[in-house]
């Protein structure tokens, strides 16, 4: 794609949060189903973004190494998450949503990552546990999670009263749209972890040896 080598220096590009880059994933398997790329093996079109991510972390998480197999997926993911980070949702709300989605997909890497990030965003342990069950002691936050839950569970209809309740709780249309976008992005993240059986960070070299065997 024309112009992509300058991506990392453009105003539209922002590195993902330190929490996202620092995730340590529980090891489910010794070998990823997808190649885990670095700057020596990644497709050329993925290199500008991959190098930008590497500059932000001591170790590139395996998730991004896998996603580098598609330059379009990698660029889209990084830009999408950066845009949502600049949006209208408070950080604590974003972490509640991410926790609920991770729990829904039983994504242990996501649960571990967003539990830490939620604590840094000011959530107590009770609120972290509540978010994993799509609820909160804060009625405004609970209304948002109730709004999103049927969408995560892929029900054929979305109850109209949940839309009304979310508005009555003080959520704007902009915030509801961004919340649905985050739900979709975190669902994608969990799907890649699960479908790829991505190994724990720190085991990249072991994984490559096994793939070559």
N, C-alpha and C positions, 0 to 999 in steps of 0.2 A: 504494500500500500504506500503510495507516494507520500513522502514527508514523515514517515514514521520514525526514522532515526533521530529526529529532533523531539520526539515525544516527551522524553524525560525533562527537557528544558522548557516545555511549553506551560503556560499558565493553567491549562486544563488538567495537567498531571500533578497528582499528589501521591506521596507514598502512603500505603496503608498504615494504620496505627501500629505503634510498637508492640501492642498486645497481639495483633494478628501475626506480626512477623516473628514473635518470640514463642509461639505455641509449641509445646512439646507433646506429641501425640502418643497415646498408649499403643503399644505394639500388638497388633492382632495377627500379623503374618510376617514372614521373613522376606517376602518378595511382592513388590507392587505389580499389579496387572498392567500398569502403564509405565513406560520409561520415565525415570526421574532425571530430568535434564539439568545441566549446568551450562556455563557459558562456553564450554567446549563441545557440547553435544546438541544444544538447542537449535532449532531451525533459525536461520538468519533473521527472519522477520520478528522473532521473539526476543532477540538479543538486547535491543535498547531498553525494553521494560525490565527484562531480567537483570541486567546490570544495574539499573536504577534501584531495584529491590535489594540486590546484594549489597549496595552501598549503604543501605539502611539497617542492615542486620549483620551480626557476626557470622551467622549461618543461614542460608536460604532454606526456608521450610520446604519440606517435600511436596506439600500441596502446590506451591508455585512452580516447583520443578516439573511436576506432572502437567500443570496447566500450560506450561511453555510448549507442550506438544502442539498446541494450537495458538498461533499468534493472535488470532481474532478473539479467542476465548480469554486469553491472558490480558490483552489490552482492554477488552470490554469489562472484564471483572474489576481490574484495578481502577478504571475510570468510574465505573458505576459505584463502587464502594466509596471512592473519594468524594463523589458528588453527594451521596447520601450523608456523608460525614459533615458536609457543609450545609445541610438542609435544616428544616424547622423542628425536627424531633430532638428533645433533650438526650444527652448521652445515656442517662439512666434508663430512659424509655427504650432506646435502641438495644441496650444490653438485656432488658427484660424480654424483648421480642426474640433476640438471638438465643437466649437461654431456652425459651419455650420451643423454638424450632429445633434446636439441637436435641432437646429431650424427646420431642416428637419423633425424630428420626433415629433416636438412640445413638447419636454420634458422640462418643466419648471424647474425641478431640475437641469438638465444639463446646461440650459441657464444661470441660476443664478450662478452655480458653476464656469463655464468656463468664464463668464464675469468677475468675480472677479480675477480668475487666469490670464486671459489675461491682465488685468490692471497691475497686479504685474509683468507680463512678459514685460511690457513696451508699450503695445498697448493703443492708445488714444481711446476716446469714439467713434470717427468716424470710426476707424478701427474695433472696436468691432461690431458696427452696420453693417459695410460692410461685415465682415466675416460671419455674420448670413445670408447674401444674396449671399454667395459663391463668394465674390470678395474682392479686396483690391486696394488701391491707389499705392501700390508697385507692379509693373508689374511681378516681379518674384513670389511673393506670389499669385498674381491673377492667374498666369499660373498653379500653383499647385492646386488651388481650382477649376479651370476650368477642370483640368485633373480628379479630383475626383468626381465632381458632377454627371456625367452620371452613375458612379458606384453606388453612393448612391441612385439614382433614378431607379436603376435596369433596365437600358435600355439593349436591347438584344445585341447591338453592341457598341463598344467603338471607337470613331473616331480616326483614325490614326494621324490626324494632331495635336490632343491634346498631343499625346506622343512626337511628334517632337517639339512642342512648349515648353513643359516642359523641354526637353533636351536643347533647345536653350536658355531657361531662366536660365540655370545653375544647374538644378536638376539632380543628378546622379540616376542610376538605384537603388542603395541601398536606397536612400531617397524616391524614388517613391514606392518601395516595403514596406518600413516602414510606409509611409503615408497610403497606402491601408490597412495595418495591423491595424493602429490606427482607420481608418474609421470603420473597422469591429468591433473592440473592443468597440468603442463608440456607435455604433449601437446596440450592444448587451446590453450595459448598459441602453440605452433608452428603449429597448424592455422589459427588466425586470421591470423597473419603470412603464411602461405603462400597461403591461400584469398583473402585480401584484397589481396595484393600491396601491403602497407602501405609507403609510402615512408619514406625516412630522416627521422629527427627533424630539425626545422629547415626542412622543405620543406612545411609545412602550407599556407602561403598560396599557394605555387605550385600545390599540388594543388587548392585550391579554385578558383583561376582556371581551371585546366584542366577541372574538372567543370562550371563555368558556361559554358564555351565552346560 
